[in-house]
Every structure is written in C-alpha cells, then in structure tokens.
C-alpha cells in the first residue's frame, strides 16, 4: 500500500510540529529574590493551494508545519552550583475543528543544570529524530500534508525522517566537551498513535501500557561551520512481530552564505503479532542566504517502504524562499511536489505563501 493511502486524518492531526528558536521573549520579569519569568512565542498563517493528480483542487488558509506557540519560562537564581528552570508551552492552531482538537499542550518540564550536565524531567521533544526536523527547511513552511483540516501540515515528516514526537521523559545531557555532546533518555512507551513515523506505516504500534520503557540516545558534534549527529531509539514489544527500533545520521554545514544539510534514517516496527514493517528515508538540502536575510533553499526527500511487494518509493521536492524582514517577522513562499513510482497513486503540487510573527 502506498504512503499517502496509509496516511489518515488522525495521523495528520497527530503529527503536529514543534517550535524552534525565536526572537527574545516579549516580556521578561525579575523578582526581588532573583527569580526570572518570561513570556514569548510565535504565530503563523499560510494560504495553501494543493493540486492533485485526480484533478481535485484544495484551497486553505491555515497553519504550516508549526502551530502557534505561547511559551512561559521560569528560572531560579543559581544556588549551590545548580541552575533550576521550568518551561510550559501551549500550542493553539488557527485551523482544526473549533469544538476540540485545535488546542494542544506539547511541553511541560523542568531542568537542573550543574557540573554533571543537565537533567530534564517532564514532557518535551524526543531525542531520536529531533535534529532531523529542526534542520528541515520546511520547519518554517508547509511541505506536504495539506487538506483534511488537520491542525498542522507535515513538512518532511514521514517522507524524509521519522517524527520525533513530544514524550514524557527523564533525559540526561552531558556538558559541552569541546563541541561533543551525549544525551540519553528513558521515555514513557505510550504516547500518540504515531509512535515512530508518519511515513509508510501510519498510526501503527497502538498506544497501550507496557512493562518496557522506550530508550533514546543521541551523539552530536559541532565545530565552526558544521554539525553532525547520530541518534537512535529502541522499544521492546512482546506482543508484536518486531521490536520498535530506529537510527538516524546527519549533518549540516555552512560556507559563507551557502547552507547544506543531509540525513538518513532506517526504521523497524510492527503492524501486529505477524506483520513486520521496515522503511528508510533520506533528505538532501542546499540553499544560499542573500544579505543575511533571505534564504533560497531546495530540498529532495525520499521514502522507501521495504515491506512492499514491489518497489514502493515516494519522493518530494521542495523549493522555498524564507525572508527575515526583521527579528520578529518572517515571510515564506514554498512549492512542493510529491511523486510515486506507482502512477495510480495520488500525486500533488502544493503552493504556499505565509508569514511568521515572533514575540
């Protein structure tokens, strides 16, 4: 079965995306006892036009890969060599059904920093595949996954990398060791219907209680104008045909105004007690930033379903222009094209124009 046939409305709604670095918080307050409190966030809106191979046209006014974010941060004064902070965010969508589902809560956690590195406890973005989505040019765009009144689009999720997801976790991150960092997390094995990927498998791996935790790890190195990473995850599944496991490798580089990114992922899961699922994905991306404000970038992504009876490959091309008017306003124009090796499967051309405001 092809990728898009396996995507459901619940998958599109569940695959809401995430925040990234924004401008400085709009409001920062400091108490007499040294506590700090800040508020910030972002709002985006796009006009999106989708033309598919069935001759159906869809016009939307909607969020892109990101919903809106309202962030609250609290930080205690340093005591006994420890820095303690807390973060809560809310993620409303400008589309989605008004009677429910248009409001999500993705992050609620606290951190403790010291000579040992950092401990994070709460709900936050997963380790596995987090670098992948944060370096995707469509993070501040649309990508694919339009229609159906889903709260967000999918960007490159499931056609270039697995979804990192928001997970309840306890995570340790090492101190920066001359550019090298290590992180390890134990995570609740339940969660949204999309536990590993939106791609060839859709909402497999039902969210049920388990005696086994989910484990994720990440190794990264950054120096000068480049960064590389290697991440993985594992979750035992006693009643399914295969344990959930995946790994990804990637990197970014900048030279003057040129920006490059490449990544590869290999994933395994199971539909049920008898049926295994396996797929791999990759992205290559290159762009140039003019005058330090206007990024013109092109991206190619590919997904191969290894369990298909014949070759089942989905490709996506995205060309985007991302212009920073100033630190608080970004204008975006994107074009994406989806193609399949099976001509009978839905193919799409997606045009989008929009803007972000950061506060």
N, C-alpha and C positions, 0 to 999 in steps of 0.2 A: 504494500500500500504506500502511496506517495506521502511526502512530508505534509503538504497542505491538506490532504484528505484527513490526515490524522490529527491535525490541529482542531481543537474545539473552541467554542466560545468561552468555556470555563478556563481553558488554557490561556487564551488571550487576556482574559481578565486577571488571571492569577499571575501572569508574567509582567507585573508592573515593575518599572525600573527604579533606579536609585539616584541619589544625589551625588554631586561631586563638589570639588572646591568652588566656593562662591566668593563674592566680594566680602569685605569685612562686615560683621554684624551691624545691623542698622542701629541697635540700641545696646549699650554696654553700661552696666551699673556696678559700682563697687561699694560694698558696705564698710562700715567703720571697723569691723573685725577682720577685714581682709578678704572676705568672700567676694567673688565676681559673678555677675549674672548677665547673660547676653541673649539677644533675640535676633534672628536673621532668617533668610530663606530665599525662595525663588518662585516665580510664576511663569508659565509658558503657554503659548497658544499658536496653533497652526491651521492654515487652510490646506486640506489634503484632497487631491483628486486621484482616484485609482481607476485604471482601465485594464480589464482582464481579457483573457483570450476567449471567453464566452460572449463577449460583446456587452458585458454589464459594466456600467459606469457608476462610481460611488463618489459623492462629494461630501466632505465632512469639515466641520470646524471643531477642533479637538486638541488635546494634549499630544505631545510626541512620545518618545521613549520615556521621558521623565514626567511624573505628575508635578503638582506644586509641592513645595516643602515649607513647613514652618518649624524652625529649629529653636530649641531652648537649651542653653548650656550653663552649667553651674560649676564653679571651680573654688576649692577651698585654699586657704593660704598654706604654703609649704610648712609642714611640721614633722620633725624627727626624720628629715630626709625623704619624706613621701609627698607626692603631689596627687591629690584626690579630686576627681571631677565626675560629673554626671551629664548625660545627654538624653533628651527626649525630642522626637520629631513626629509631626503629623503630616500626612500626605493626601490632601484632597485632590480630586480630579475635576476638571471643568466639564467632562462628559461622564458617561456612565449613567445608570438608572438613578433617578432622583430619590426613589423610595428605599434605597440601600445600595451599598457597594461602591459608592463614589467617594468614600472616606476610608483611608487606611492608616494604620499605625505600624510603621516599619522598624523604628529604633527606640529602644529604651535600655540604657546600660550605664554602668559606672566603670571608671578606670582608676587604677592605682599605679603610679609610676615611681620607680626608685632605681637603685643601683642594679637590681636584678632585671630591669627592663620594664615591661608593662603587663599588668593583668587586667583583662576586660571581662566583665560578667554582665549578662543580660542578652537582649535581642539586638543583633547587628548583622551587617553583611557577612556572608560566609567567606572563608579563606579561599577555598577552591574556586577558580574562575573569576575572582574579584579583579585581578589585574586585567583580564581579558575585556570585561565590559567597561572598565574605567579608561581604557586606551582606545576604545571603539569610537570613531569619529561621529557615529550616529547617536552617541550618548546625548549630544545636544542637537538631535534631529529627530527623524521619524523612522528611517529604514523601511521595514516591512511590517505586516501585522495590522493593517488598517481594516476598517469595517467592523460590523457587529457591535458597535457602541462599547467596545472594550475600554477600560479606564486609561490604558496606555497602549502604544504600539510595541513592537518587539525589537526594533533596531536591527541588531545582528544576532540576537539570542536564538539558538537552535539552528542557525544556518552558518555559524562560524565558531560558536563556543556554547558551552552549557550555561545555564542560569545559575549565578552564584547564590541567589536567594537570601532572604532575611531569616536568620536562625537563632534560636535560643542556645546560648553557648557559654563556655568558660575558655578563654583564649589567653595564651602567653605569647608575647612578642619580645625578642631579645633587644638589647641595646644596639645601636648602630655600631658595627665593628668595622670601621674603615670602609663603609659602603655596603657591607654584607649584613643581612638580617635573616633570622629564622623565626618562624611562628608555628605554633601547634595549638589545636583546639579540639575539645570534646563538645559534641553538639547533640541536642535532642534529636532522636531519629525520626520523629513525626514531623509534620510541617505541611506546607501547601501540597496540592495534588501534583505539582511539578517539582519532584524531589531532586532531579538531576538535570533534565534537559527539556526544552520545549520542542526539540527537533523531531527526529524520526519516530519517537516513541510517544510523544504527547504526555498525558497525565497517567503514566504508569507508576507502579510502586505505591499502592494505596497507603494513605496516612493511617497507620494503626500502631498501637502500643507495642513496644519491643523491649526485651531484656538487654539488647545490644545497642550501644551508643554509636553515633556517627563520628568518624575521626577525619580531620582535615589538617594538612600541613602545607607550609609554603617556605621556599627559599628564594631570596632575591638579592641582587647586587646592583648598586647604582654608583656610577662614577662619571663625572664630567657630563658628557652629552649622550650617555646611553644608560639603559637599564635592561636587565634580563631577569627572568623568573622561571621557577619550576614548582608546580603545585600539584597536590593530589588529594584524593579522598577515598575512604573505604567504609562500608556499612554492611554487616552480616545480615543475611535474610534467610532464616531457617526454612521458611515455608515456600520459597520461590526457587525457580530453576537456577538462579545465579545470584551471587552477592553483588551489591552495588559498588562499583569501583571505577575510578577515572583518574587521568593525569593530563596535565597540560604544560606546555613550554612556550615561551615567547620572549619578545624583547622590543624595545623602542630605541631610536637613535635620532638625533638632530644634528644637522651640519649647516650652520648659518640659518637661512630661512627654511631649509628642507627638513621635513619630518617623515620618519619611516616607522612602520610597525609590522610585525609578523608574529603569528601564533598558530599552534597546532594542538588539538585535543583528541584523546582516544577514550571512549566510554563504554561501559558494560552495565546492563541492568537485566530485569526480567519482567515479562508481562504477567506470568502466573507460575504455577509449580512445574510447568512443562516447557514453556517457551522463553528462550533467551533473547536478548536484544543487544546489539552491538553496533556502534557507529563511530565515525571520525569526522572531524571538521577542521577547517583552517581559514585564516584570513591573511591577506597581504594588503597593505595600505600605504599610500605615499601622498605627500602634499607639500605645498610651499606656502609660507606665511609672508604676505606682502606688507611691508611697512610695519611689521609687528602687530598688525590689527586684523588683517583679512587672510584667513586660511582657505585655500582651494585644495581639496583633497579628494582622491579617488580610492575606492576600496573594492576588492573582489573577495567573496566568501564562497565556500563550497562545503556541502554536507554529503556524505556517502553512507547510506544505510547498508551495513554489511550483511544483514539478515534477509535482504530482499532476494527473491528467487532469481531475478536478473539484476543488472546494474541499476541502482536507484539513486541517482545523483541530482541534487538541487543546487543551482548556482544563483548568486545575487551580485549584481553590480550596483554600486552607489557612487554618485558624484555629488559633492556638496560644496557650498560656499558658506563660511561662517565668519561674520564680520562683527568685531567688537567696536561699537560706536563709542563706548566708554566702559568703565569698570562695572556699570550697572545695567547696560543694555547690549544685547547680542541679537543680530539679525541673521536668519538662516534660510537658505534655499537648497533643496535637495531633489535629486532624481534617482530612483532605484528601479531596477529591472530584475524580475525573477524568471528563471528558466529551468526546465526539467528535461531529462533525457527521454521522457515519455511525452510525446506531443499531445496525448489525450488529457494530460493533467493541466489544471489551471495555471496560467502564467499571467504576470501582472507588470504594468508600468505604473509607477507611483510618483506623483509630483507633489511637492510640499513647499509652502512659504510660511514663515513664522518668526517669532521673536521670544526672547527671554528677558525678564527683568529680575535682577538680583538685589536683595536688600539685606 
